Amino acid sequence: MGQAGDGAAGSDTGSASLLALCKRHLQQWTVLLARIPALVSGRVPVDGSGVTQPVSVAALPLPSGAATAANQTAVQDNGRNRTIETVQSAGVLEVQTSATGANFALFASQACRQLTLLNDTGTDLEVQRGGTGQALRVQDGMGYTFRGLTNANQLGVRRVDQSNTQVSARAEWEN
């Protein structure tokens, strides 16, 4: 272990007490710390001149073809230009299923490009587009986004079981 009066060990190898080795390592740390330059405002200079050089992200060049504010609405997908649709306005609509059960209840008239139905009614619903043809089932607890619309009233909703117990279905429209 060593004595308090032991001097620092002369080398890292050889026989010395544990206390002498600790004193040697503390001396080496003191030398290393003296070689680290004084920090200026918490910054470490890296350019060798002693002055920290600020870098502005705005000054960095963009890679060729990088997205900028001017071209963010058009992207390329496998060589084809695609337009990213942006939402100009949005809101929530609610429709109550028909009291007869068999009829489809239309959403209120609202200009929109898409309508997202989130079915939290407790029963499965079906949605018919355009008033004719097959209906799409939207299970309870699920949602579905109907795209390619011009108006929310293009969609009608009814219970799959065609029960006359009315439920209210809510959807978010986006234009």
C-alpha positions as CSV (number, residue, x, y, z in Angstrom):
1,M,0.0,0.0,0.0
2,G,2.7,2.4,0.9
3,Q,3.4,5.3,3.4
4,A,2.2,8.9,3.2
5,G,5.8,10.0,2.8
6,D,6.4,7.9,-0.3
7,G,7.5,9.9,-3.3
8,A,6.0,9.5,-6.7
9,A,7.1,6.4,-8.6
10,G,9.9,6.9,-11.1
11,S,8.2,4.8,-13.8
12,D,5.0,2.9,-14.6
13,T,6.9,-0.4,-14.5
14,G,9.0,-1.8,-11.7
15,S,8.1,-2.1,-8.0
16,A,6.5,0.8,-6.2
17,S,3.8,1.2,-3.6
18,L,0.2,1.8,-4.7
19,L,0.4,5.3,-3.1
20,A,3.6,6.1,-5.1
21,L,1.9,5.0,-8.4
22,C,-1.1,7.2,-7.6
23,K,1.2,10.2,-7.0
24,R,2.9,9.5,-10.4
25,H,-0.4,9.4,-12.2
26,L,-1.6,12.6,-10.6
27,Q,1.6,14.3,-11.8
28,Q,1.0,13.1,-15.3
29,W,-2.6,14.4,-15.3
30,T,-1.2,17.8,-14.1
31,V,1.1,17.9,-17.1
32,L,-1.7,16.9,-19.5
33,L,-4.1,19.5,-18.2
34,A,-1.5,22.2,-18.6
35,R,-1.2,21.4,-22.3
36,I,-5.0,21.9,-23.0
37,P,-5.6,25.5,-24.2
38,A,-7.7,27.7,-22.1
39,L,-11.3,27.6,-23.2
40,V,-12.7,30.8,-24.6
41,S,-16.4,31.3,-23.8
42,G,-16.8,27.5,-23.3
43,R,-15.5,26.8,-26.8
44,V,-12.5,24.8,-27.9
45,P,-10.7,26.4,-30.8
46,V,-10.1,24.0,-33.7
47,D,-8.7,26.3,-36.4
48,G,-5.3,26.8,-34.8
49,S,-5.5,30.6,-34.8
50,G,-6.9,30.7,-31.3
51,V,-10.2,32.2,-32.5
52,T,-13.4,30.1,-32.7
53,Q,-15.0,30.4,-36.2
54,P,-18.8,30.5,-36.1
55,V,-20.6,28.5,-38.8
56,S,-24.1,29.5,-40.1
57,V,-26.2,26.6,-41.4
58,A,-27.8,29.1,-43.8
59,A,-24.4,29.7,-45.4
60,L,-23.9,26.0,-46.2
61,P,-24.5,25.0,-49.8
62,L,-27.4,22.6,-50.5
63,P,-26.7,19.4,-52.4
64,S,-27.9,19.2,-56.0
65,G,-31.7,18.5,-56.1
66,A,-32.3,19.3,-52.4
67,A,-35.8,20.4,-51.4
68,T,-36.2,24.1,-50.9
69,A,-39.3,26.2,-50.1
70,A,-39.6,26.8,-53.9
71,N,-40.0,23.1,-54.8
72,Q,-41.5,21.3,-51.9
73,T,-44.9,20.7,-53.5
74,A,-43.4,18.6,-56.3
75,V,-41.3,15.5,-55.8
76,Q,-40.0,12.7,-58.1
77,D,-41.2,9.1,-57.6
78,N,-39.4,6.6,-59.8
79,G,-38.7,9.3,-62.4
80,R,-42.3,10.7,-62.4
81,N,-43.2,14.0,-61.0
82,R,-45.7,13.9,-58.1
83,T,-47.6,16.7,-56.5
84,I,-47.8,16.8,-52.7
85,E,-51.3,17.8,-51.7
86,T,-51.4,20.5,-49.1
87,V,-54.4,21.1,-46.8
88,Q,-56.0,24.5,-47.3
89,S,-58.8,24.0,-44.8
90,A,-60.3,21.2,-42.7
91,G,-63.1,20.5,-40.3
92,V,-65.3,17.9,-38.7
93,L,-68.6,16.6,-39.9
94,E,-71.1,14.4,-38.1
95,V,-73.9,12.3,-39.7
96,Q,-76.6,10.3,-37.9
97,T,-77.5,6.9,-39.4
98,S,-81.0,6.5,-40.8
99,A,-83.9,5.7,-38.5
100,T,-85.0,3.0,-40.9
101,G,-81.6,1.3,-40.9
102,A,-81.6,0.3,-44.6
103,N,-81.0,3.8,-46.1
104,F,-77.7,5.5,-46.4
105,A,-77.5,8.9,-44.6
106,L,-75.4,11.4,-46.5
107,F,-72.8,13.7,-44.9
108,A,-73.7,17.4,-45.1
109,S,-72.7,19.4,-48.1
110,Q,-69.0,20.4,-47.6
111,A,-66.5,21.0,-50.4
112,C,-63.5,18.7,-49.8
113,R,-60.9,16.6,-51.5
114,Q,-60.9,13.8,-48.9
115,L,-62.8,12.7,-45.8
116,T,-61.5,10.5,-43.0
117,L,-64.1,8.5,-41.2
118,L,-63.1,7.3,-37.7
119,N,-65.6,4.7,-36.6
120,D,-66.1,4.9,-32.8
121,T,-69.9,4.2,-32.9
122,G,-69.7,0.8,-31.3
123,T,-70.9,-1.0,-34.5
124,D,-69.6,-1.6,-38.0
125,L,-70.6,0.9,-40.6
126,E,-70.6,0.8,-44.4
127,V,-70.0,3.8,-46.6
128,Q,-71.3,4.1,-50.2
129,R,-69.8,6.6,-52.7
130,G,-72.0,8.4,-55.1
131,G,-75.3,6.9,-54.0
132,T,-75.0,3.6,-55.9
133,G,-72.9,0.5,-56.0
134,Q,-71.0,-1.4,-53.4
135,A,-70.4,-0.1,-50.0
136,L,-67.1,-0.2,-48.1
137,R,-67.2,-1.7,-44.6
138,V,-65.5,0.3,-41.8
139,Q,-65.3,-1.8,-38.7
140,D,-65.9,-0.4,-35.3
141,G,-62.6,1.1,-33.9
142,M,-61.1,1.5,-37.4
143,G,-60.9,4.4,-39.8
144,Y,-60.7,5.0,-43.5
145,T,-59.8,8.0,-45.7
146,F,-61.9,8.5,-48.8
147,R,-59.9,10.4,-51.5
148,G,-60.9,11.9,-54.8
149,L,-64.0,13.7,-53.5
150,T,-65.3,17.1,-54.5
151,N,-68.0,17.2,-51.7
152,A,-68.6,15.3,-48.5
153,N,-72.2,14.6,-49.5
154,Q,-70.9,12.1,-52.1
155,L,-70.6,9.6,-49.2
156,G,-73.5,7.9,-47.4
157,V,-73.2,5.9,-44.2
158,R,-75.4,3.2,-42.6
159,R,-75.0,0.4,-40.0
160,V,-73.9,-2.9,-41.5
161,D,-76.6,-4.7,-39.4
162,Q,-79.1,-2.2,-40.8
163,S,-80.5,-1.7,-37.3
164,N,-82.9,1.3,-36.8
165,T,-80.9,2.3,-33.7
166,Q,-79.2,5.4,-34.8
167,V,-75.5,6.2,-34.2
168,S,-73.5,9.3,-35.0
169,A,-70.5,8.9,-37.3
170,R,-67.8,11.6,-37.3
171,A,-65.3,12.4,-40.0
172,E,-62.7,15.0,-40.7
173,W,-62.8,16.7,-44.1
174,E,-59.8,18.3,-45.8
175,N,-59.7,20.6,-48.8
